Amino acid sequence: MQKPRPHLTLPFAGSPLDRRDDVRRDEAAIEALAKGGRALFLPLWQGQVFVLHDGQMALLQEAALAHLTVADPGSVFLGTMGETAQPWFALALDDDAGFPLEGLGEWQGLRLAAAHLPAPDLAIAGRASALLGWHARHRFCPNCGAPSTPGEGGAKRLCAACGSEHFARTDPVVIMLAVRGGQCLLGRQSGWPAGVYSALAGFVEPGESLEEACAREIAEETGVRTGAVRYVLSQPWPFPSSLMIGLIAQAQSEAITLDDELEDARWFARDDVRAMLDGSHPQYSAPMAFSAAHHLMRAWVQGEA
């Protein structure tokens, strides 16, 4: 009998902010929070966060924004923190000229920052990056092509020309292990570091269930047929804005036929995967420790999936 699976909060999840849907619908209230002297602003530049030398994520007060060039959509409301309901906002810089903390740290991409930022900060930064990235890619109305403007504190964009509303979206991605006889199926792409193998993954297509997407992706990439599928975990993934949905699929065949997406795929025994995760395997390595694939592989090794 499979033992109960403990609750997992993966990196980029678990934000401590209250998103305050009641507030973000009131533009005047949001402006008052931003101008009230208590707000903290998380700056991003080219999708990067500024990490101070002490490992903390840089935050600015409203007065520090005066000399910065802020890109569309301006400040987006992330929510409030704790019992004092301190407001948090995020903003994207057009450039980092005049950044007030220059010399006290460095700009880092989220993949690098994920290795050392505290989990709550990483969750906030991941959401900020995904939301600001969505705005950067949706400055024009997809319905009529006219310029759009942000609304509800950055939760949506509005088109004055045709009246359309467009809300920030996330793309579902299945990431899965096919398992059979004490082994799991892992693959690698040609651009990855040498020896790294990971779970297979792919976007859910229109009209598909998660189970159907799982079976299709495994079959397309490796030719392996699968049957029953069970859910294990999920993770917001801000590269640029996806939801990784971790699954275990029971394989019904073993022969592998590669397509052009993978450089290689093979079956790995549980002990090999354990050694890959621990960094002790002499030949192969696991994916990044903050990734859904890493946690999915660990859950299977530990008998929790």
Buried (B, 14 or more C-beta within 10 A) or exposed (E): EEEEBEEBEBBBBEBEBBBBEEBBEBEEBBEEBBEEEBBBBBBBBEBBBBBEEEEBBBBBEBEBBEEBEBBBBBBBBBBBBEEEEBBBBBBBBEEBEEBBBEEEBBBBEBEBBBEEBEBBBBBBBBBBBBBBBBBBEBBEBEBEEEEBBBBBBBBBBBBEEEEBEBEBEBEBBBBBBBBBEEBBBBBBEEEBEEEBBBBBBBEBEEEBEBBBBBBBBBBEBBBBBBEEBEEBBBBBBBBBBBBBBBBBBEBEEBEBEEEEBBEEBBBBEBEBBBBBBEEEBEEBBBBBEBBBBBBBBBBBBBEBB
